[in-house]
């Protein structure tokens, strides 16, 4: 078992003093000792901590009120932008810009602040270039790296408000900007001389305006970092590539009144290097040292004001701390302040941690930059030998339960035999995180290889056109973190999913090897795609619709009125050569789709643009989750005009429902969507007339079952069942057109989804194998319950069909294989031409029509719900030792009286309803419950929230 890393071991350097805060006449005075090892006082600075440049507008003069000082008022987005511009105009220490715009077109501004000499354009470019050189030890010598660490500043990021309703971090960031831009004290000078500070007050202006966690598409952007689906995230990471951080603060709010700063809870992802974890924990000590001198803490250092080692992990590669840590080598940190505190306390304490962190980084700048160079030097050495970082834990009472196996990984390969558009998009995603990807120019044989999905092979030949990702490059940690077949969680505490392997999410053919091979290959510098040559005036172009990228191109072509046909055997799409304009060729290239020229005309069944209704009735949240993902993928990416359909529209058979050709029902918490018996009859008749129903996960499948559209029923999940965002192998039945373009064996992402028995009245498009090919990654227990069950069903009713996904195929818009299946469902031909008015005429007799309601479906609709439904959309499950059940039950009773208890073997399980599907960090008491268990001395065996 790998050793436990103790973050508090005695031989680590510590701050000998603390920066403390004092409120003086409406402004913050910076007092206190200088940290041990700090640089000597900078010439020209003063000892008066209240001395500031009068030419730089204070928050009070610039905004009309002081930030966080007796005010119950937070700044607006317009005020953020106005104040940033005003400080930039007034201070020679500041340059500002706009990193991107939001979905609703709002600017996301940023400010770079440092010593005046550092922010001169040429100097700032040189500083950023030096940091990028440290990230690639192949470009500089160790002596040059030493000089950069000695002479140059480090880069620190302060970012707030990624969750729109968590606002105080943005206000505090403006206060931090003012102190750095105007302060004349030696503590300010030390920070500006030793650091370049990038300040991003708000990462989510649309959510801030709406006082909503998510952005306008309902995305939690603190889960979007590796996929970068949202434009707000994408623009931010591009700016990070320009100014790579060594320290990154992501300021949040949570329930309660306390403050969280690291050390983190376990688990920590194994590929986060030792150096940033060490910096994170030492910054935590610096924050502790002076935390009691402000706000609600009452002037005394006390852990009642803050907590560590609880709730917030450093594992999933979608957070604003893990991606800076693994992808940029930074001390990526989540800071969380309880939102029940007064605004003044929230802003003041956020400012405290920001200021303390900057003080630590400035005092330890040289060590940090030296260590930063070492991170990438070690990564190169590890990649060359194929070494993976071991698993470790940071909480003193925990041990590593799932160690990284003793394997070597020297190269990853993405095969070009299918889903080439998605393969190329993955290559582009890697390249945009500074990963070097090569295209193989000559077939190469691998003596041994591991094929994604847990299989081994010998003598495998990768063909020309394969994409090769060698591990001996600086971004080795990032490559393994998002490409790895399994993340090897060290401790079963789950704040989010347990797997996000990008090849598995896309379902592409991929493999890795420990062999030291060097294929003949060229470095990829741009996305391939478009037409390789002209087809001729009477010819056509063809491409396989076998990927999410190809689906997106298909809808974009249909949106532009381009006639398309599809071969229903191969799934290949064709278009006439005369239809291909230079603009459309560029569109194909941007999607990574190669348009193969053909001298013959295109042949196949015509494709029509679906007229999609999006259900927003009972149980569906319109501002988050599945509804937002559907609006984003189908609306934003695919350009479809989604029409809202309500429960009343279906119950009353209004044209808003009957005029649609497709109805999409997102995931939600209702078992029937609020449909009456007449509404269910209307739905059946509408499908029978030649329309398509697409149901997603819980509500999508349950509404269909209640309406008599499927013979599937749900399996009760035992208390010890766990499926924490994991990938599983599925068998594919190509009898349904929904499976067009998918391989015979595929992968599906399961996040605690309902377990559905196989249908007897439809085609089970995706089924979990029963034999030796069953496979799962991530963290699962009792996964064998899925054997032989179904993940996707195509159910015919009359001339139409209901396509039912047990899983969420649009999850966070990064489940590309699921997106492709949804596209197939939208484009699949029905048995007859849809006639909406015919559905209206037949609705009155639909309930009695034996052609529409099969006895098996009647029985499924009447079957009692499994015991574990009960409105629990994403329940919280606490596992403790059976001997601790009584104490745990008593403690949980202080938070809720709805917990369901069971004992299996030596474990006790408490399942707490979570009908709103709240994330762990937005739940009103989950964090407090975890801390209460810890304080009571009750060890958590696992927690899923």
WOVENRA-V990244 format. One record per helix or strand of 2 or more residues. SS is the DSSP state (h for helix, s for strand). FROM is the first residue (numbers start at 1). LEN is the number of residues. If there is no record, write none. Layout:
ss: [SS	SS]
from: [FROM	FROM]
len: [LEN	LEN]
//
This chain:
ss: [s	s	h	h	s	s	h	h	s	h	h	s	h	h	h	s	s	h	h	s	h	s	h	h	s	h	s	s	s	s	h	s	h	s	s	s	s	h	s	s	h	h	s	s	s	h	s	h	h	s	h	s	h	s	s	h	s	s	s	h	s	s	h	h	h	h	s	h	s	s	h	h	s]
from: [19	27	59	77	94	107	121	142	154	168	186	195	205	221	231	247	259	274	295	306	322	331	343	365	411	420	438	444	455	467	476	493	502	510	521	530	540	548	565	572	577	582	594	605	612	625	643	647	655	662	677	692	697	722	726	737	745	763	779	783	790	800	811	816	836	855	876	882	900	907	920	926	942]
len: [6	6	5	14	8	7	14	10	7	15	9	6	6	3	12	8	2	20	3	2	7	8	21	21	4	12	3	8	8	4	8	2	5	4	3	2	5	12	2	5	3	10	5	2	4	13	3	5	4	4	12	5	10	3	7	3	6	5	3	4	8	6	3	12	13	8	6	12	5	6	3	10	3]
//
